[in-house]
């Protein structure tokens, strides 16, 4: 008895504390949803699931075979030639071919393609049927898909034609902008020339220099012409200096050499080419957001990264050569320097000649010198206007037939075979699986409707405490006997006070019935009608809550139970006779150790299901037993039970009213022995 008491004491010390690690361990028991419920529901609805697969197959197979037409892809090829330079317009910078190809997918271009093809679909959908890409050599492939081979070829050629027309229009618009800017300069120059001519004519009329001799006029004209040439030479020198400075700046920014790395195609490159081809085919029928397209894009990006990082197989060679652009700039710098030097020498000669001519003119009167100056202004403005008019004429000629920068290499021809489409397989398998999952979700939704606790595992997980018993009572009124009898492995060693509460206030009556029956059945089975001594261990078999002192029994029991127990004890004592005092008789008297305390008392809570009163009662008890009717409370309501009782440890659950389908499942979950051994701090 001492050893049992010491073991029980150690159990109390270990389980009565509030160690957070113990709490974490309790929270791990059970499962959010009992897998048996899922399996049971799936087995019950297996014919519905099979029916969904069958119906989906009956719908998808004919649709995939006859409802989805074939798709043909045709390719039109273009070559990039570059945009030629036009005098009077800025030199075009090197352009990105891929950026120019994106013009195919702007709304205005796709709208023209749709109108020419007579398509009845959205403009954005037309773009999904077209793809365009260019290789490093400047060869452009325009792919178009259609349900008919001839239609696919006409589609690709139409896209190429509209794209070339768009490029022509872009060039025409750029030239038109240059013409408009040039016309503004021409108007300003014309106004300046007219003003100079009017000033010169007024000067001649005022001073009568119209009667000058032929020699004087020739001298004036010669001096004016030389001055005009000198002024133009000065302007030319300034322009050449600016051009030379720009070329030198570009030359400093351009590397002298260029290294080209080439590699032979390895398995990774071949796989990359295959995936790119497959991606182009898939894009003909699927959008970019489709999982198949995104998967191919990820594979292509991964292979491309491996190839660029050098991890892929293959042979790489590098070739370092002089940068052709640097050579071109170097040649242009040399040419500009030579032109500048020649222009400077010419300017120097013209300046000398103009000075001499001016000296000759100055031999005439001062009036004749002013006339020479005014005449030179007239000549300069007239010559500038003439040059602008010539440039304007060249721009107009270029605008009538602008170059698009691309030329057609090979028009599209009707393909011989249709594309291999994954859409048929997707439809054939997607519809049955879709119906299957819809039925599956419906079945699981019916099973988990309301998220109600129905099994011991679920109650242990959401309640965060052990489930000490499971029963079909009160649905089966006789099942309470088995429930109470099933607790006999822990009840004889249990001590202290146990409070029985219902999961909600509606279940208080169940708690009262259970506590009353628990007290009655324990006392009846352990005392009334049972032998007073355990023949094997030689100790008195006592009901929970009883106490013996000396030879008298003092019961902490209801009066009628205590009286009955006392009567039986006296009868048992008289039946032993004098032999029980040490003589040899038919029965051996056992020494009574009357110091063993009555073990446990049980009370039911009949007050409000929440508030300070129930929390105080729960904290004063050594353990709290909560009756939870199966299917009556939700997962989250079970999770709040600890908070409602105001304690974390010493709470156990009994799941009652279990359905017959779940009766055979595990009836205890979690540290049950810890619950029975727990004591109040």
TORVEXVEX-578210 format. One line per 10 residues: number of its first residue (from 1); their letters; for each residue x, y, z of C-alpha. Coordinates in steps of 0.05 Angstrom, whole numbers, plus 5000, padded with zeros to 4 digits. Each point is the difference from the previous one (the first is absolute). Example, Ala and Ser with C-alpha at 12.3 -4.5 7.8 and 13.67 -1.06 7.14 Angstrom:
// TORVEXVEX-578210
1 = AS = 5246 4910 5156  5027 5069 4987
// end
This chain:
// TORVEXVEX-578210
1 = XXXXXXXXXX = 5000 5000 5000  5058 5046 5014  5031 4985 4934  4935 5014 4965  4993 5065 5037  5071 5022 4983  4990 4984 4927  4935 5038 5000  5033 5059 5034  5054 5002 4947
11 = XXXXXXXXXX = 4946 4998 4947  4965 5059 5032  5063 5040 5002  5015 4988 4927  4931 5013 4972  4974 5054 5046  5049 5053 4976  4989 5047 4942  5063 4988 4961  4994 5031 4931
21 = XXXXXXXXXX = 5034 4941 4969  4945 4954 5027  4948 5047 4969  5034 4997 4933  5002 4925 5004  4925 4997 5014  4985 5044 4941  5032 4949 4952  4950 4945 5015  4943 4983 4952
31 = XXXXXXXXXX = 4990 5029 4931  4960 5059 4973  4956 4953 4960  4996 4926 5012  5024 4964 4937  4947 4946 5013  4946 5051 4985  5031 5017 4933  5011 4927 4981  4930 4982 5022
41 = XXXXXXXXXX = 4969 5055 4960  5042 4984 4938  4981 4926 5005  4927 5018 5008  5003 5046 4939  5046 4957 4957  4944 4988 4949  4989 5074 4994  5074 5010 4987  5003 4945 4948
51 = XXXXXXXXXX = 4937 5028 4968  5032 5069 4996  5061 4970 4964  4955 4962 4953  4956 5060 4983  5061 5044 4991  5030 4949 4953  4936 4995 4959  5001 5076 4992  5074 5012 4991
61 = XXXXXXXXXX = 5019 4945 4952  4952 5019 4943  5014 5073 5013  5075 4989 4995  4995 4957 4938  4947 5037 4960  4988 5067 5035  5072 5026 4997  5025 5015 4930  5072 4993 4976
71 = XXXXXXXXXX = 5047 5059 4999  5050 5015 4944  5060 5046 5005  5031 5038 4942  5063 5042 5000  5017 5062 4961  5074 5022 5000  5028 5071 4996  5071 5027 5001  5022 5063 5036
81 = XXXXXXXXXX = 5038 5048 4953  5004 5061 5044  4973 5070 4989  5041 5039 4948  5026 5070 5016  4962 5058 4969  5034 5067 4989  4966 5052 5042  4980 4951 5054  5039 4977 5062
91 = XXXXXXXXXX = 5039 4935 4990  4957 4944 5030  5031 4965 5060  5008 4925 5002  4931 4971 5014  4978 4938 5037  4967 4952 4952  4960 4967 5055  4973 5067 5022  4978 5016 4929
101 = XXXXXXXXXX = 4965 4932 4994  4957 5017 5060  4963 5048 4954  4965 4938 4972  4961 4994 5065  4976 5072 5007  4925 5009 4993  5001 5039 4935  5041 4946 4964  4959 4943 5027
111 = XXXXXXXXXX = 4936 5036 4982  5022 5006 4927  5019 4926 4999  4932 4981 5029  4963 5042 4949  5039 4972 4941  4991 4928 5024  4927 5011 5016  5008 4972 5070  4943 5004 5050
121 = XXXXXXXXXX = 5038 5002 5065  5032 5048 5048  5062 5037 4979  5039 4972 5058  4982 4929 4979  5029 5013 4931  5066 5017 5033  4999 4933 5037  5001 4963 4933  5063 5037 4976
131 = XXXXXXXXXX = 5072 4996 5022  5062 5036 4973  5074 4991 5015  5066 5019 4969  5067 4964 5000  5068 5034 5007  5008 5002 4925  4939 5045 4994  4953 4947 4971  4929 5009 5026
141 = XXXXXXXXXX = 4949 4943 5005  4927 5019 5005  4957 4939 5020  4924 4999 4996  4951 4945 5018  4932 4985 4969  4954 4940 4995  5012 4995 4924  5069 4995 4967  4984 5050 4945
151 = XXXXXXXXXX = 4970 5046 5051  5063 4995 5043  5044 5018 4941  4956 5059 4982  5000 5021 5073  5076 5000 5006  5008 5038 4934  4948 5051 5021  5036 5013 5066  5066 5009 4962
161 = XXXXXXXXXX = 4968 5048 4950  4966 5042 5053  5065 5003 5040  5039 5024 4939  4946 5052 4986  5004 5023 5072  5076 5008 4994  4991 5040 4936  4950 5045 5035  5047 5010 5058
171 = XXXXXXXXXX = 5055 5022 4953  4952 5045 4962  4979 5033 5064  5072 5011 5021  5016 5032 4932  4938 5044 5006  5024 5026 5066  5067 5017 4969  4965 5035 4942  4958 5042 5047
181 = XXXXXXXXXX = 5062 5021 5039  5036 5017 4934  4942 5041 4975  5003 5043 5063  5073 5013 4986  4986 5016 4928  4946 5051 5019  5048 5033 5048  5056 5001 4947  4953 5027 4946
191 = XXXXXXXXXX = 4978 5056 5045  5073 5018 5016  5020 4999 4926  4941 5045 4982  5018 5048 5055  5073 5003 4976  4978 5011 4928  4952 5056 5020  5055 5033 5041  5049 4996 4941
201 = XXXXXXXXXX = 4949 5027 4951  4983 5058 5047  5074 5015 5008  5010 5003 4924  4940 5044 4990  5022 5046 5055  5071 5010 4975  4991 4989 4926  5051 4945 4994  4961 4969 4945
211 = XXXXXXXXXX = 5041 5045 4951  5067 4972 5021  5047 4980 4945  5006 4927 4980  5069 4996 5032  4974 5025 5066  4942 4953 4998  5045 4941 4984  5047 5020 5057  4942 5005 5048
221 = XXXXXXXXXX = 4972 4934 4976  5068 4966 5004  5011 5026 5071  4930 4979 5020  5009 4931 4971  5066 4990 5036  4970 5023 5065  4942 4954 4991  5047 4942 4985  5041 5018 5061
231 = XXXXXXXXXX = 4938 5001 5044  4979 4932 4974  5070 4974 5010  4998 5024 5073  4934 4965 5010  5028 4937 4968  5062 5002 5045  4956 5007 5061  4956 4942 4978  5061 4956 4986
241 = XXXXXXXXXX = 5030 5017 5068  4935 4980 5035  4996 4936 4959  5073 4983 5016  4988 5011 5074  4939 4955 4999  5037 4945 4962  5058 5003 5048  4952 4994 5059  4967 4939 4969
251 = XXXXXXXXXX = 5069 4971 4984  5021 5006 5073  4937 4964 5023  5006 4943 4949  5045 4941 5018  5058 4987 4952  4989 4925 4997  4940 4952 5003  5001 4929 5026  4951 4951 4972
261 = XXXXXXXXXX = 4987 4934 5035  4970 4943 4961  4982 4932 5025  4979 4936 4967  4932 4975 5018  4999 4948 5055  4942 4958 5028  4977 5060 5041  4998 5045 4938  4961 4947 4961
271 = XXXXXXXXXX = 4951 4992 5058  4994 5077 5004  4983 5003 4925  4949 4944 5008  4967 5035 5060  4998 5066 4963  4966 4967 4941  4950 4966 5046  4987 5066 5036  4986 5034 4933
281 = XXXXXXXXXX = 4951 4944 4983  4965 5003 5067  4993 5075 4997  4960 4991 4937  4943 4970 5040  5013 5020 5072  5008 5066 5036  5063 5021 5037  4966 4988 5067  4987 4927 4985
291 = XXXXXXXXXX = 5039 4951 5045  5029 4964 4940  5027 5064 4970  5029 5023 5067  5033 4932 5011  5033 5003 4931  5023 5071 5013  5032 4979 5066  5035 4941 4966  5026 5045 4944
301 = XXXXXXXXXX = 5025 5052 5051  5036 4946 5040  5034 4969 4939  5019 5069 4973  5031 5018 5068  5040 4936 4999  5025 5012 4930  5018 5073 5014  5036 4982 5065  5043 4947 4965
311 = XXXXXXXXXX = 4971 4941 5038  4972 4970 4936  5040 4955 4956  5028 5021 4934  5062 5033 4971  5011 5074 5008  5048 5042 4958  5016 5074 5006  5024 5046 4944  5028 5069 5014
321 = XXXXXXXXXX = 5001 5049 4943  5001 5074 4988  4934 5033 5012  4970 5018 4933  4963 5058 5030  5065 5027 5031  5034 4994 4932  4942 5036 4967  5003 5056 5051  5077 5004 4994
331 = XXXXXXXXXX = 4993 5006 4924  4946 5053 5009  5044 5039 5048  5058 4999 4951  4954 5022 4944  4971 5055 5042  5069 5024 5021  5022 5003 4927  4936 5036 4980  5009 5049 5057
341 = XXXXXXXXXX = 5072 5014 4981  4979 5012 4927  4943 5044 5021  5046 5041 5044  5049 5010 4943  4944 5018 4953  4973 5049 5053  5068 5030 5007  5006 5010 4924  4929 5028 4994
351 = XXXXXXXXXX = 5014 5048 5058  5062 5026 4965  4964 5007 4933  4940 5034 5033  5046 5049 5035  5034 5017 4935  4933 5008 4964  4975 5043 5057  5061 5043 4996  4986 5010 4927
361 = XXXXXXXXXX = 4929 5018 5013  5020 5047 5055  5037 5039 4947  4931 5022 4979  4957 5043 5044  4974 4977 5067  4932 4993 4969  5025 4948 4952  5030 4961 5060  4933 4998 5036
371 = XXXXXXXXXX = 4968 4977 4935  5049 4942 4996  4984 4979 5071  4925 5001 4990  5006 4962 4935  5041 4946 5035  4944 4991 5051  4950 4992 4943  5044 4948 4966  5011 4959 5064
381 = XXXXXXXXXX = 4926 4996 5018  4980 4982 4929  5052 4944 4998  4976 4972 5067  4928 5001 4977  5020 4963 4936  5035 4945 5041  4940 4992 5045  4954 4994 4940  5045 4946 4971
391 = XXXXXXXXXX = 4998 4961 5066  4924 5008 5003  4995 4969 4930  5042 4940 5021  4957 4988 5061  4937 5002 4959  5030 4948 4953  5018 4955 5059  4930 5008 5030  4967 4975 4937
401 = XXXXXXXXXX = 5036 4933 5006  5028 4990 5071  5041 4937 5016  4969 4956 5055  5066 4969 5022  4975 4929 4986  4991 4960 4937  4962 4937 4987  5044 4937 4996  4948 4946 4993
411 = XXXXXXXXXX = 4924 5005 5001  4961 4949 5041  4975 4938 4966  4945 4952 5024  5028 4949 5050  4993 4926 4984  4985 4977 5071  4961 5028 5059  5032 5019 5065  5003 4951 5057
421 = XXXXXXXXXX = 4952 5030 5050  5000 4985 5074  4931 5030 5007  4965 4935 4980  5035 4962 5055  4985 5055 5050  4926 4998 4982  4997 4924 4999  5029 4995 5070  4981 5067 5030
431 = XXXXXXXXXX = 4924 4993 4996  4996 4931 5035  5049 5023 5054  4963 5065 5008  4934 4964 5012  5035 4950 5046  5028 5056 5043  4933 5036 5002  4966 4937 5026  5057 4989 5048
441 = XXXXXXXXXX = 4994 5070 5027  4925 4990 5006  5008 4936 5040  5053 5029 5046  4958 5062 5009  4941 4958 5023  5043 4961 5048  5034 5062 5029  4938 5044 4998  5001 5046 5061
451 = XXXXXXXXXX = 5069 4974 5021  4970 4959 5057  5040 4956 5048  4980 4928 4989  5061 4957 5020  5048 4995 5059  5060 5021 4958  4965 5064 4978  4978 5017 5071  5071 4989 5027
461 = XXXXXXXXXX = 5031 5044 4947  4952 5059 5005  4988 4994 5075  5075 4994 5013  4988 4947 5053  4994 4925 5007  4936 4963 4983  4990 4952 5058  4939 4964 4972  4952 4993 4942
471 = XXXXXXXXXX = 4929 4974 5001  4935 4998 4962  4962 5022 5063  4950 5035 5005  4979 4978 4931  5006 4929 5027  4976 5003 5073  5035 4934 5019  5068 5023 4975  5013 5041 5064
481 = XXXXXXXXXX = 5014 4934 5037  5056 4982 4952  5027 5072 5003  5006 4999 5076  5026 4929 5003  5054 5019 4948  5029 5050 5050  5015 4948 5054  5074 4996 4979  5011 5071 5026
491 = XXXXXXXXXX = 4945 5013 5051  5028 4959 5059  5064 5042 5001  4967 5068 4986  4999 5051 5056  4972 5068 5014  4939 5033 4970  4975 4995 4928  4952 5051 4971  4954 4976 4944
501 = XXXXXXXXXX = 4976 5055 4953  4962 5000 4935  5030 5028 4936  4946 5053 4999  4944 5020 5047  4952 4957 4960  5040 4939 5020  4999 5013 5075  4947 4946 5011  5046 4949 4968
511 = XXXXXXXXXX = 5055 5020 5049  4953 4992 5060  4976 4931 4976  5071 4977 4987  5027 5024 5068  4941 4969 5038  5006 4934 4964  5076 5002 5008  4996 5007 5076  4946 4947 5006
521 = XXXXXXXXXX = 5033 4948 4955  5069 5008 5030  4974 4991 5071  4957 4941 4981  5054 4963 4962  5056 5012 5049  4964 4991 5067  4928 4976 5000  4994 4927 4986  5076 4992 4992
531 = XXXXXXXXXX = 5050 4967 5047  5031 5046 5050  5070 4976 4988  5042 4987 4938  5022 4928 5009  5064 5011 4960  5026 5065 5028  4969 4996 5069  4972 5070 4998  4930 5028 5009
541 = XXXXXXXXXX = 4963 5015 4935  4972 5069 5010  4956 5045 4958  5029 5066 4979  4992 5053 5053  4997 4952 5060  5044 5000 5061  5013 4948 5055  5027 5015 5069  5014 4943 5048
551 = XXXXXXXXXX = 4946 4947 4996  4945 5049 4982  4986 5025 4930  4985 5074 4991  4972 5011 4930  5000 5066 4963  4940 4973 4965  4926 5014 4996  4965 4977 5065  4965 4940 4970
561 = XXXXXXXXXX = 5064 4975 4968  5040 5010 5064  4948 4962 5042  4998 4943 4951  5076 4996 4998  5004 5000 5077  4949 4943 5005  5037 4957 4950  5066 5013 5035  4971 4978 5068
571 = XXXXXXXXXX = 4970 4937 4969  5065 4984 4968  5037 5009 5065  4953 4954 5040  5004 4947 4946  5074 4993 5012  4989 4975 5072  5054 4990 5054  5045 4967 4949  5009 5067 4970
581 = XXXXXXXXXX = 5036 5022 5063  5056 4951 4988  4968 4930 5010  4997 4949 4945  4932 5001 4967  4972 4993 4932  5018 5072 4981  5063 5038 5016  4989 5070 5029  5037 5056 4963
591 = XXXXXXXXXX = 5033 5057 5035  4962 5063 4982  5040 5061 4981  4947 5052 5014  5043 5060 4983  4987 4999 4924  4959 5063 4981  4939 4999 4957  5028 5017 4931  4956 5048 4960
601 = XXXXXXXXXX = 4935 5039 5001  4959 5021 4939  4956 5061 4992  4960 5026 4941  4997 5074 4981  4929 5026 4994  5014 5075 4994  5013 5046 4941  5046 4971 4947  5046 5060 5001
611 = XXXXXXXXXX = 5021 5055 5048  5040 5006 5065  4960 4947 5037  5016 4942 4954  5073 5023 4994  5007 5000 5076  4968 4932 5006  5045 4972 4945  5063 5028 5033  4981 4973 5069
621 = XXXXXXXXXX = 4989 4930 4973  5058 4952 4989  4974 4983 4931  4943 5019 4955  4962 4950 4956  4964 5032 4942  4942 4962 4966  5000 5017 4926  4941 4973 4958  5025 4977 4932
631 = XXXXXXXXXX = 4978 5042 4941  4972 5055 5045  5058 5049 5006  5048 5026 4949  5076 4996 4996  5010 5071 5023  4949 4993 5057  5040 4941 5026  5063 5042 4996  4969 5052 5046
641 = XXXXXXXXXX = 4983 4951 5056  5067 5010 5037  4992 5075 4998  4928 4995 5026  5023 4956 5058  5059 5045 5016  5053 4945 5005  5049 4965 4954  5015 4934 5036  4957 4946 5031
651 = XXXXXXXXXX = 4945 5003 4948  4974 4937 4968  4944 4986 4951  4947 4947 4992  4969 4996 4931  4928 4976 5007  4945 4987 4950  5049 4972 4949  4970 4976 4934  5000 4926 4988
661 = XXXXXXXXXX = 5047 5010 4940  5054 5027 5047  4987 4954 5059  5056 4952 4982  5053 5055 4996  5052 5014 5054  4964 5022 5064  5059 5031 5037  5049 5051 4973  5056 5037 5036
671 = XXXXXXXXXX = 5030 4993 5069  4940 4970 5036  5042 4977 5060  5025 5071 5009  4928 5025 5005  4982 4950 5056  5064 5014 5038  4995 5076 4995  4989 5041 5064  4985 5073 5013
681 = X = 5061 5045 5012
// end
